[in-house]
Amino acid sequence: MSKCSFVRTNGKKCEANAMHDSNFCFVHNPDCMEDRKSAVIEGGKQTRKPKVSTEIVSLKRIEDILPFLNKCITEVRCGELSAKTANAIGYLTNIAIDVIKLTDFEKRLKEIENAIKLRERNK
């Protein structure tokens, strides 16, 4: 693939690959000026941070997780929540699930221990 023929004001040639059927890269090709402007505008839109909800989310029970994830999935699909933020939410939700399970397990274990102690006292 050939290199772009554009020469900068400092005398150095552009090192980018030339477009197919052109002596210039996308940035320096005079025939692509409108496409380049559109690409810059679209790129700017993509880097804008989406609005993030400041709503407090309470995930105290396993049953709280699914509606929360459904909401997040919908927001990602609508472009209201970035994939990066959604990945962080998914990771943190997994931690929340582990904590909920561990808390439930400890609660059940405590109930069993108390039942055993009560049974031993009644003997």
N, C-alpha and C positions, 0 to 999 in steps of 0.2 A: 504494500500500500504506500502511496506517495505521501509526502509531507506537504503541509500548507505552504503556498508561495508568498504569503504576506510577510513583509519586512517591517519591523518596528522602527520607531524614530531613532532608537539607539543602534540601528543597523543589524540587529539580530533577527534571524528568521523565526517565525512561529514554528514550534515543534509538534503541533497537533497533526493528526492524520487528516489528509484532504478528503473531502466528500467524494463519493462515487461520481464520476463524470464531471469533476471540477478540480481546479488547481488550488482551491481554498478549503479551509475547515468551515464548520458551521458558523463560527463566530465571525470570521472574516469574509465570508462569501457575500458579495453585494446582492445576489439574487435571493438571499434568505433574510433580508433585513426585517421584513414584517413578521416572519416566523420567529426570528430571534427575539423581537420585542414581545411577542405573545408568550414565548417560553419564559422570559424574564418575569413577566407579570404573573404567570401561572406558578412559577417557582416561588415567588414572593408570597402567594396565597398559601402554598403548601407549608411554608415555614412559620406561618402565624400560629400562635398557640391557641388551641380551641378553648372555649370557656369551660372552666372546671367547676363543678358543683361544690359548694362549701357546706352542703347538707350533711349533718352528722348521721352516720350510718351505724346502727346498732346490730351487731351480729352475735347474739347471745345464744342462739339455738341453731341447730343444723337447719331447721325449717326456715330460718331467716336468709340463708345463703342463696337458695335458688331464685327467689324474686329479685334479689340484689344483682345476681349475675345476669338474669334476663334483662334487667334495666341497662346494665353496662353493655351487653351485646347489642341491644337496640341502639344505644348511643354511638357505639363504634360504627355500626352499619349506616347511621344517619350522618356520620362525620362530626358528631358533637363531642366525641371522645377519641383521643389519638390512640393508635395501636400501642405506642410506648406506654402510655398511662394504663391502658387496659392490661398489658402484660404485668405491670407492677401490681395492679389490683388483683389479678389472678394469682400471683405469687403470694401476696399478703392474705388473700382469701384462703389459700391452702394452709397457711400458718394458723389462721383463725379456726379452720376446721380441726386441725390437730389439737389446738388448745381446748376447743369445745369437747372433743372426744375424751381428752385426758381429764378434764374437769368432770365430765359425766362418769367416767370410769372411777375416779377417786370418790365421788359421791356414792356410787353404788357399792364400792368396796367398804366405805365407812358404814353404810347401812347393814351390810353383811356382817361386819365385825361387831356392830352393836347387837344384831340379832343373835349372834353366837354368844356374846357376853350375857345377854338376857336369858338365853336357854341354859347356860351354865349356872346362873344364879338360881334358876327355878328347879334345878335337879335336887 
